[in-house]
Amino acid sequence: MGYFIVLAISWIGSLISKGKGIICTFIAFLWMAYLGGTASPTTTTDYISYQYYYNLLLNGLPGNRLEWLYTYLSKVAIYYGFDYASFRLFLIYATFIILFIAVIRLTEKPILFSALFLIFPFFNEVTQVRSFVAYTLVLFGLTFLKKLSFKNILIFEVIVWLGMGFHSSASVFLFIPLVQIFVQKAGITKASYLSTILTFSFALLLMISSKIGTLINFMARILELVGGSFIATTFTNLMNHSSNRKIFFVIALISYVSYQWYLAKVGNECSINNSSFRVPYSLYALLLMGELLLPLLLISDQLQRFQRIGIESGLLIASTLFYEKVKTKKSGRYLFILIVVVLILISMFLYYGLTDINADFPKSIPYIGHFIKE
């Protein structure tokens, strides 16, 4: 019941309170950390795999393939006598604290982000722990890109590099400053349309290409250079054993493009109506990167993590836009958030795998949320 209580409090605080709801957001994040950190090994996907690699380090056995910083922290935890469950709990709590700092620095309405995040992609993130840590660090890094300068970009790149120490896929976000420069030069609306054109072109190229295997090998080679041969081999095996459902891709594409366009449209309108109002360009850059990388779902739906962080960026944008509408007493603010929720529910349906409720991940959700006990 705790999940639903925190969800209800977050939504009440979002829709009734005119403030930011920082205290309620912090409480909600602590509860989410508890739910994710105390997930059961028997009902949570990926748990057993993480525990296996932790036990390899614990027993001094070879075969660990995980990134350097995650491995280092695992060794530190082992040195101080932590079992895997304790290490996981500590890591997830630390990650939510970093996420909390990022959120209060990136949006004017943190409690609304909490309310939306609880719907999606909370359950994905606390399951795929390494990528959750890595991508949370990316979001934290964005807080330094509110103003582009050499120093700020360097800080951002270092933080992303640390994120790569948890999950190598974070390396793609090293290019966010370039995308941000493009957004600032072109403007939000033009950048939004150009991003969609490039996305459709990339998707069409992949659909008609017979060189998917070559692309996978190329990506594996890049990962080998960044993270080593173990990571590259794991990536190749994962791509070769995961599905590339075209219907899944089409629905994901349409919903994400609609989400991106809608936020860009409303954001541009708010900027026109109030010249002093501005959502950080870095958030729009990450939102567009999620769209530009969406065609990779044609290779494997395992690459959906790129869209999830793009959607999280959109949640931060939506929270600030709602706050602006409430502050300026603009009409249509509840319709705005309703449309955002509908688009988030579509993403939830897709990425939680609710098209097949008998799959492992959908079955794990009630246990992670403590809706039911084992």
C-alpha positions as CSV (number, residue, x, y, z in Angstrom):
1,M,0.0,0.0,0.0
2,G,3.0,2.3,0.6
3,Y,3.5,2.8,-3.2
4,F,-0.1,4.0,-3.7
5,I,0.0,6.3,-0.7
6,V,3.2,8.0,-1.9
7,L,1.7,8.1,-5.4
8,A,-1.5,9.8,-4.1
9,I,0.4,12.2,-1.9
10,S,2.6,13.2,-4.9
11,W,-0.4,13.8,-7.1
12,I,-2.3,15.8,-4.5
13,G,0.8,17.9,-3.8
14,S,1.3,18.4,-7.6
15,L,-2.2,19.5,-8.4
16,I,-3.3,21.4,-5.3
17,S,-0.1,23.0,-3.9
18,K,1.4,26.0,-5.7
19,G,4.8,25.3,-4.2
20,K,7.6,23.0,-5.4
21,G,6.9,20.3,-2.8
22,I,10.5,19.6,-2.1
23,I,9.9,17.9,1.3
24,C,7.2,15.6,-0.1
25,T,9.5,14.8,-3.1
26,F,12.3,13.8,-0.8
27,I,10.0,11.5,1.2
28,A,8.7,10.0,-2.0
29,F,12.3,9.4,-3.3
30,L,13.2,7.7,0.0
31,W,10.2,5.4,-0.3
32,M,11.0,4.6,-3.9
33,A,14.6,3.8,-2.8
34,Y,13.3,1.5,-0.1
35,L,11.0,-0.4,-2.6
36,G,13.8,-0.8,-5.2
37,G,16.5,-1.6,-2.7
38,T,14.5,-4.3,-0.9
39,A,13.3,-6.1,-4.0
40,S,13.3,-9.9,-3.7
41,P,15.9,-12.0,-5.5
42,T,13.3,-14.6,-6.5
43,T,10.8,-12.2,-8.1
44,T,13.0,-9.4,-9.5
45,T,14.5,-9.8,-13.0
46,D,18.3,-9.2,-13.2
47,Y,18.7,-9.6,-9.4
48,I,20.2,-13.1,-9.6
49,S,22.6,-12.0,-12.4
50,Y,23.9,-9.0,-10.3
51,Q,24.2,-11.3,-7.3
52,Y,26.1,-13.8,-9.3
53,Y,28.8,-11.3,-10.3
54,Y,29.0,-9.9,-6.8
55,N,29.6,-13.4,-5.5
56,L,32.4,-13.9,-8.0
57,L,34.2,-10.9,-6.5
58,L,33.3,-12.1,-3.0
59,N,34.9,-15.5,-3.6
60,G,37.9,-14.1,-5.7
61,L,36.8,-16.0,-8.8
62,P,37.3,-14.8,-12.4
63,G,34.6,-14.0,-14.9
64,N,33.3,-10.6,-13.8
65,R,32.3,-8.6,-16.9
66,L,30.8,-5.5,-15.2
67,E,32.1,-1.9,-15.6
68,W,35.0,-0.7,-13.5
69,L,33.3,1.7,-11.1
70,Y,30.4,-0.7,-10.3
71,T,33.0,-3.4,-9.8
72,Y,35.2,-1.1,-7.6
73,L,32.3,-0.2,-5.3
74,S,31.3,-3.9,-5.1
75,K,34.8,-4.7,-3.9
76,V,34.6,-1.9,-1.3
77,A,31.3,-3.2,-0.1
78,I,32.8,-6.7,0.2
79,Y,35.8,-5.4,2.1
80,Y,33.5,-3.9,4.7
81,G,31.5,-7.1,5.0
82,F,28.3,-6.2,3.0
83,D,26.3,-8.9,1.4
84,Y,24.8,-8.2,-2.1
85,A,21.4,-7.2,-0.6
86,S,22.9,-4.6,1.6
87,F,25.1,-3.3,-1.2
88,R,22.1,-3.0,-3.5
89,L,20.1,-1.2,-0.9
90,F,22.9,1.3,-0.3
91,L,23.5,1.9,-4.0
92,I,19.9,2.5,-4.8
93,Y,19.5,4.9,-1.9
94,A,22.6,6.8,-3.0
95,T,21.3,7.0,-6.5
96,F,17.9,8.4,-5.5
97,I,19.7,11.1,-3.4
98,I,21.7,12.1,-6.5
99,L,18.5,12.0,-8.6
100,F,16.8,14.2,-6.0
101,I,19.5,16.8,-6.2
102,A,19.3,16.7,-10.0
103,V,15.6,17.1,-10.0
104,I,15.4,20.0,-7.7
105,R,18.0,21.8,-9.8
106,L,16.4,21.0,-13.2
107,T,12.7,21.6,-12.6
108,E,10.5,24.1,-10.8
109,K,8.0,21.5,-9.7
110,P,9.9,18.4,-8.3
111,I,6.8,16.9,-6.7
112,L,5.2,16.5,-10.1
113,F,8.2,14.8,-11.5
114,S,7.9,12.4,-8.6
115,A,4.2,11.7,-9.4
116,L,5.0,11.1,-13.0
117,F,8.1,9.0,-12.4
118,L,6.2,6.7,-10.0
119,I,4.0,5.8,-13.0
120,F,6.9,5.4,-15.4
121,P,9.8,4.5,-15.5
122,F,10.3,3.7,-11.8
123,F,9.9,-0.1,-12.0
124,N,12.3,-0.3,-15.0
125,E,15.0,1.8,-13.3
126,V,15.1,0.0,-9.9
127,T,15.4,-3.3,-11.8
128,Q,18.2,-2.4,-14.1
129,V,20.4,-1.0,-11.3
130,R,23.6,-0.2,-13.2
131,S,21.9,1.8,-16.0
132,F,19.8,3.6,-13.4
133,V,22.9,4.8,-11.6
134,A,24.7,5.7,-14.9
135,Y,21.7,7.6,-16.3
136,T,21.0,9.4,-13.0
137,L,24.6,10.7,-13.2
138,V,23.8,11.9,-16.7
139,L,20.8,13.8,-15.4
140,F,23.0,15.2,-12.6
141,G,25.5,16.3,-15.2
142,L,22.9,18.2,-17.0
143,T,22.6,20.6,-14.1
144,F,26.0,22.0,-15.1
145,L,24.9,22.7,-18.7
146,K,22.3,25.4,-17.9
147,K,25.0,27.7,-19.2
148,L,27.4,26.3,-21.8
149,S,31.0,27.0,-21.1
150,F,34.3,25.0,-21.4
151,K,34.4,24.5,-17.6
152,N,30.7,23.3,-17.4
153,I,31.1,21.0,-20.4
154,L,34.2,19.5,-18.9
155,I,32.4,18.9,-15.6
156,F,29.6,17.3,-17.5
157,E,31.9,15.0,-19.5
158,V,33.7,13.9,-16.3
159,I,30.3,13.0,-14.7
160,V,29.2,11.1,-17.7
161,W,32.5,9.2,-17.7
162,L,31.8,8.2,-14.1
163,G,28.4,7.0,-15.3
164,M,30.1,4.9,-17.9
165,G,31.8,3.2,-15.0
166,F,28.4,1.8,-14.2
167,H,27.0,1.2,-17.7
168,S,28.9,1.6,-20.9
169,S,25.9,2.7,-22.8
170,A,26.1,6.1,-21.0
171,S,28.9,6.9,-23.4
172,V,26.4,8.1,-26.1
173,F,25.5,11.0,-23.8
174,L,29.0,12.5,-24.1
175,F,27.5,14.2,-27.2
176,I,24.7,16.0,-25.4
177,P,26.6,19.4,-25.4
178,L,26.7,19.2,-29.3
179,V,23.0,18.5,-29.4
180,Q,22.4,21.3,-27.0
181,I,24.3,23.8,-29.2
182,F,22.1,22.7,-32.1
183,V,18.9,23.3,-30.1
184,Q,20.1,26.7,-28.9
185,K,21.1,27.8,-32.5
186,A,18.0,26.3,-34.2
187,G,15.4,27.1,-31.6
188,I,13.2,24.5,-29.8
189,T,10.5,24.2,-32.6
190,K,12.9,23.9,-35.5
191,A,15.1,21.5,-33.6
192,S,12.1,19.4,-32.7
193,Y,11.1,19.0,-36.4
194,L,14.6,18.4,-37.6
195,S,15.1,15.7,-35.0
196,T,12.0,13.9,-36.1
197,I,13.1,14.0,-39.8
198,L,16.5,12.6,-38.9
199,T,14.8,9.9,-36.7
200,F,12.5,8.8,-39.5
201,S,15.4,8.7,-42.0
202,F,17.5,6.6,-39.6
203,A,14.6,4.2,-39.0
204,L,13.9,3.9,-42.8
205,L,17.6,3.2,-43.4
206,L,17.6,0.4,-40.8
207,M,14.4,-1.1,-42.1
208,I,15.7,-1.5,-45.6
209,S,19.2,-2.4,-44.6
210,S,20.5,-5.9,-44.7
211,K,23.6,-4.8,-42.7
212,I,22.1,-5.0,-39.2
213,G,24.7,-7.5,-38.1
214,T,27.4,-5.2,-39.4
215,L,26.0,-2.4,-37.3
216,I,25.8,-4.6,-34.2
217,N,29.4,-5.6,-34.7
218,F,30.4,-1.9,-35.1
219,M,28.6,-1.0,-31.9
220,A,30.3,-3.9,-30.1
221,R,33.7,-2.7,-31.3
222,I,33.0,0.8,-29.9
223,L,32.0,-0.8,-26.6
224,E,35.1,-2.9,-26.6
225,L,37.2,0.2,-26.9
226,V,35.3,1.9,-24.1
227,G,34.6,-1.0,-21.7
228,G,36.6,-4.0,-22.7
229,S,36.0,-7.4,-24.4
230,F,33.6,-8.8,-21.8
231,I,31.2,-6.0,-22.2
232,A,31.4,-6.1,-26.0
233,T,30.7,-9.9,-26.0
234,T,27.8,-9.5,-23.7
235,F,26.3,-6.8,-25.8
236,T,26.6,-8.9,-29.0
237,N,25.0,-11.9,-27.3
238,L,22.2,-9.8,-26.0
239,M,21.5,-8.3,-29.4
240,N,21.5,-11.6,-31.1
241,H,19.0,-13.1,-28.6
242,S,16.5,-10.3,-28.3
243,S,13.6,-9.4,-30.5
244,N,13.2,-6.6,-33.0
245,R,9.4,-6.2,-33.0
246,K,8.4,-3.8,-35.7
247,I,4.9,-3.2,-34.2
248,F,6.5,-2.4,-30.9
249,F,8.9,0.0,-32.7
250,V,6.1,1.8,-34.6
251,I,4.0,2.4,-31.5
252,A,7.1,3.5,-29.5
253,L,8.0,5.9,-32.4
254,I,4.6,7.5,-32.7
255,S,4.2,7.9,-28.9
256,Y,7.7,9.4,-28.4
257,V,7.4,11.8,-31.3
258,S,4.0,13.0,-30.0
259,Y,5.5,13.4,-26.6
260,Q,8.5,15.3,-27.9
261,W,6.5,17.5,-30.2
262,Y,3.9,18.4,-27.6
263,L,6.5,19.4,-25.0
264,A,8.4,21.4,-27.5
265,K,5.2,23.2,-28.7
266,V,4.0,24.1,-25.1
267,G,7.6,25.0,-24.1
268,N,7.9,27.4,-27.0
269,E,4.5,29.0,-26.3
270,C,5.5,29.6,-22.6
271,S,8.8,31.2,-23.8
272,I,6.9,33.5,-26.1
273,N,4.4,34.5,-23.5
274,N,7.1,35.1,-20.9
275,S,10.5,36.1,-22.2
276,S,12.1,35.5,-18.8
277,F,10.9,31.9,-18.7
278,R,13.3,29.2,-19.9
279,V,13.5,25.4,-19.5
280,P,17.1,24.3,-19.6
281,Y,18.2,23.6,-23.1
282,S,20.1,20.6,-21.9
283,L,16.7,18.9,-21.1
284,Y,15.5,19.4,-24.6
285,A,18.8,18.1,-25.9
286,L,18.4,14.9,-23.9
287,L,14.7,14.6,-25.0
288,L,15.8,14.8,-28.6
289,M,18.6,12.3,-28.1
290,G,16.0,9.8,-26.9
291,E,14.1,10.3,-30.1
292,L,17.2,10.2,-32.4
293,L,18.3,6.8,-30.8
294,L,14.8,5.3,-31.0
295,P,15.5,3.5,-34.3
296,L,17.9,1.3,-32.4
297,L,14.8,-0.5,-31.2
298,L,14.7,-2.1,-34.6
299,I,17.9,-3.8,-33.6
300,S,16.8,-4.8,-30.1
301,D,14.1,-3.7,-27.7
302,Q,16.9,-4.1,-25.0
303,L,18.0,-0.6,-26.1
304,Q,14.8,1.0,-24.8
305,R,16.9,2.5,-21.9
306,F,17.8,5.4,-24.2
307,Q,14.1,6.3,-24.6
308,R,13.4,6.0,-20.9
309,I,16.0,8.6,-20.0
310,G,14.6,10.8,-22.8
311,I,11.2,10.4,-21.3
312,E,12.6,11.3,-17.8
313,S,14.0,14.5,-19.3
314,G,10.5,15.2,-20.7
315,L,9.0,14.7,-17.2
316,L,11.3,17.4,-15.9
317,I,10.3,19.7,-18.8
318,A,6.6,18.9,-18.2
319,S,6.9,19.7,-14.5
320,T,8.4,23.1,-15.1
321,L,5.8,23.9,-17.8
322,F,3.0,23.0,-15.5
323,Y,4.5,25.2,-12.7
324,E,4.7,28.1,-15.2
325,K,1.1,27.6,-16.2
326,V,0.0,27.6,-12.5
327,K,2.1,30.6,-11.6
328,T,0.8,32.7,-14.5
329,K,-2.8,31.4,-14.1
330,K,-2.9,30.1,-17.6
331,S,-5.9,28.1,-18.6
332,G,-5.5,24.6,-19.9
333,R,-2.9,23.5,-17.3
334,Y,-4.9,20.5,-16.2
335,L,-5.5,19.5,-19.9
336,F,-1.8,19.8,-20.4
337,I,-0.9,17.4,-17.6
338,L,-3.7,15.0,-18.7
339,I,-2.2,14.8,-22.2
340,V,1.3,14.2,-20.7
341,V,-0.1,11.4,-18.4
342,V,-1.8,9.7,-21.4
343,L,1.5,9.7,-23.3
344,I,3.3,8.4,-20.2
345,L,0.7,5.6,-19.8
346,I,1.4,4.5,-23.4
347,S,5.1,4.3,-22.6
348,M,4.4,2.5,-19.4
349,F,2.3,-0.1,-21.4
350,L,5.1,-0.6,-23.9
351,Y,8.2,-0.6,-21.7
352,Y,6.8,-2.4,-18.7
353,G,6.0,-5.2,-21.2
354,L,2.3,-5.2,-20.4
355,T,1.5,-6.5,-23.8
356,D,2.5,-9.9,-22.3
357,I,1.6,-10.0,-18.6
358,N,3.0,-13.5,-18.4
359,A,6.5,-12.2,-19.1
360,D,9.0,-12.0,-16.3
361,F,9.1,-8.3,-15.9
362,P,5.4,-7.5,-15.6
363,K,5.1,-10.3,-13.1
364,S,7.8,-8.7,-11.0
365,I,6.1,-5.3,-10.7
366,P,3.6,-6.3,-7.9
367,Y,6.5,-7.6,-5.8
368,I,8.8,-4.6,-6.3
369,G,5.9,-2.3,-5.4
370,H,5.1,-4.5,-2.4
371,F,1.5,-4.8,-3.6
372,I,1.7,-8.5,-2.8
373,K,4.1,-10.5,-0.7
374,E,5.8,-13.7,-1.6
